[in-house]
Amino acid sequence: MKMIAIVGSLRKGSLNMALAKSMQERYQGKFDLEIADIGTLPYYNTDDEEHPGDTVLKLKKQINEADAVFIVTPEYNWSIPGVLKNALDWLSRGDKVLINKPVLIAGVTPAMLGTVRAQLHLREILSSLGISARTLPAGGNEILINMANDKFDASGRLVDQNTLTFLDQVVDKFLQMI
Ligand SMILES: Cc1cc2nc3c(=O)[nH]c(=O)nc-3n(C[C@H](O)[C@H](O)[C@H](O)COP(=O)(O)O)c2cc1C
């Protein structure tokens, strides 16, 4: 099984990227997780929609060929970062590669509320006409990793046992849904 991760932070020391990489390692027996590069996408422009360029075409191809998508996002000002919204806007047009695609959502923050507001916005966006992705119901399945500086080790690996146990449960439910 193949999954593509879209990470909403471009920062070198990103905690959200650390989660994607931790999951890549932890679940390698269950699925291949390839991490997409959304930092090189151009700004979405309707004028370019029919010929969007190589980076957009590559992302669409990766998603088309994947069984599922994993979106890991920080919260910026109570919503998702612009770089992630930009990627989703590209993916919502032309060949709409996210329609009916299973999408798992997660977010990491050093703060208290664990990206809950960003994830609520993300769920609305994923329900829009051009995206219409399939997600697990929010209740019981929200991967909200708060106070994250204490939950990853110095090499960026997620080590908090309670979080790992919960993650395993949600990932299993997601794989069943697929
Ligand atoms: C522009 C900006 C806005 C932010 N807004 C929020 C916010 O609304 N809620 C929150 O929990 N953290 C907020 N943060 C803090 C981020 O959660 C924190 O920087 C986090 O580490 C970013 O994710 P990353 O480590 O994957 O880059 C914000 C950070 C930035 C740079």
The ligand as an SDF file (V2000), in Angstrom:
LIG
                    3D

 31 33  0  0  0  0  0  0  0  0999 V2000
    2.7070   32.4540   11.4350 C   0  0  0  0  0  0  0  0  0  0  0  0
    2.5090   31.5360   12.6100 C   0  0  0  0  0  0  0  0  0  0  0  0
    1.2830   31.4270   13.2040 C   0  0  0  0  0  0  0  0  0  0  0  0
    1.0740   30.5200   14.2650 C   0  0  0  0  0  0  0  0  0  0  0  0
   -0.1790   30.3710   14.7820 N   0  0  0  0  0  0  0  0  0  0  0  0
   -0.4140   29.3700   15.6750 C   0  0  0  0  0  0  0  0  0  0  0  0
   -1.7450   29.0740   16.0960 C   0  0  0  0  0  0  0  0  0  0  0  0
   -2.7100   29.6930   15.6940 O   0  0  0  0  0  0  0  0  0  0  0  0
   -1.9040   28.0240   16.9450 N   0  0  0  0  0  0  0  0  0  0  0  0
   -0.8530   27.2620   17.4010 C   0  0  0  0  0  0  0  0  0  0  0  0
   -1.0450   26.3020   18.1600 O   0  0  0  0  0  0  0  0  0  0  0  0
    0.4170   27.5440   17.0330 N   0  0  0  0  0  0  0  0  0  0  0  0
    0.6590   28.5750   16.1790 C   0  0  0  0  0  0  0  0  0  0  0  0
    1.9330   28.8300   15.7520 N   0  0  0  0  0  0  0  0  0  0  0  0
    3.0340   28.0660   16.3300 C   0  0  0  0  0  0  0  0  0  0  0  0
    3.2630   26.7910   15.5750 C   0  0  0  0  0  0  0  0  0  0  0  0
    2.4060   25.8080   16.0950 O   0  0  0  0  0  0  0  0  0  0  0  0
    4.7050   26.3370   15.7280 C   0  0  0  0  0  0  0  0  0  0  0  0
    5.5570   27.3000   15.1610 O   0  0  0  0  0  0  0  0  0  0  0  0
    4.9590   24.9760   15.1300 C   0  0  0  0  0  0  0  0  0  0  0  0
    6.1840   24.4810   15.5950 O   0  0  0  0  0  0  0  0  0  0  0  0
    4.9570   25.0320   13.6230 C   0  0  0  0  0  0  0  0  0  0  0  0
    5.0320   23.7500   13.0890 O   0  0  0  0  0  0  0  0  0  0  0  0
    6.4210   23.1260   12.5570 P   0  0  0  0  0  0  0  0  0  0  0  0
    7.2510   22.8420   13.7770 O   0  0  0  0  0  0  0  0  0  0  0  0
    6.0020   21.8810   11.8420 O   0  0  0  0  0  0  0  0  0  0  0  0
    7.0640   24.1370   11.6700 O   0  0  0  0  0  0  0  0  0  0  0  0
    2.1550   29.7380   14.7280 C   0  0  0  0  0  0  0  0  0  0  0  0
    3.4170   29.8800   14.1320 C   0  0  0  0  0  0  0  0  0  0  0  0
    3.6010   30.7450   13.0820 C   0  0  0  0  0  0  0  0  0  0  0  0
    4.9500   30.8440   12.4050 C   0  0  0  0  0  0  0  0  0  0  0  0
  1  2  1  0
  2  3  1  0
  2 30  2  0
  3  4  2  0
  4  5  1  0
  4 28  1  0
  5  6  2  0
  6  7  1  0
  6 13  1  0
  7  8  2  0
  7  9  1  0
  9 10  1  0
 10 11  2  0
 10 12  1  0
 12 13  2  0
 13 14  1  0
 14 15  1  0
 14 28  1  0
 15 16  1  0
 16 17  1  0
 16 18  1  0
 18 19  1  0
 18 20  1  0
 20 21  1  0
 20 22  1  0
 22 23  1  0
 23 24  1  0
 24 25  2  0
 24 26  1  0
 24 27  1  0
 28 29  2  0
 29 30  1  0
 30 31  1  0
M  END
$$$$
